[in-house]
């Protein structure tokens, strides 16, 4: 099973920027659909941005559109989430997740709409990284 590791979280002031990274040493991440999800205290986990394994197409949630970007760095076997103009409501634990396309065919929008229990044995999650936006 793919083991994902997130990094890059931290404390940032409103209006600031962060880059989150999702990496694995187990498999070539470029072969997998990858998504970034977040869960704020007391809230359900929600999809933020997802990227396709096939054509590189992406989906970004309306709540972060224009501020967050998801990209692949194939050389580093990493998927990044670049976040700018951060707001206090972006405070959450951010998780990356993968779905192997040979286990289930998903579009980025579909993947980002999935709940953790929908992943079952078709994908896996990282341990999460905390992002806190506060002055």
ZIURWO-V506685 format. One record per residue. RES is the residue in one small letter. SS is DSSP state (H for helix, E for strand, - for the rest). Layout:
res = <RES:RES>
ss = <SS:SS>
//
This chain:
res = <x:x:x:x:x:x:x:x:x:x:x:x:x:x:x:x:x:x:x:x:x:x:x:x:x:x:x:x:x:x:x:x:x:x:x:x:x:x:x:x:x:x:x:x:x:x:x:x:x:x:x:x:x:x:x:x:x:x:x:x:x:x:x:x:x:x:x:x:x:x:x:x:x:x:x:x:x:x:x:x:x:x:x:x:x:x:x:x:x:x:x:x:x:x:x:x:x:x:x:x:x:x:x:x:x:x:x:x:x:x:x:x:x:x:x:x:x:x:x:x:x:x:x:x:x:x:x:x:x:x:x:x:x:x:x>
ss = <-:-:-:-:E:E:E:-:-:E:E:E:-:-:-:-:-:E:E:E:E:E:E:-:-:-:-:-:H:H:H:E:E:E:E:E:E:E:E:-:-:-:-:-:-:E:E:E:E:E:E:-:-:-:-:-:-:E:E:E:-:-:-:-:-:-:-:E:E:E:E:E:E:H:H:H:-:E:E:E:E:E:E:-:-:-:-:H:H:H:-:E:E:E:E:E:E:E:E:E:-:-:-:-:-:-:-:H:H:H:H:H:H:-:-:H:H:H:H:-:-:-:E:E:E:-:-:-:E:E:E:E:E:-:->
//
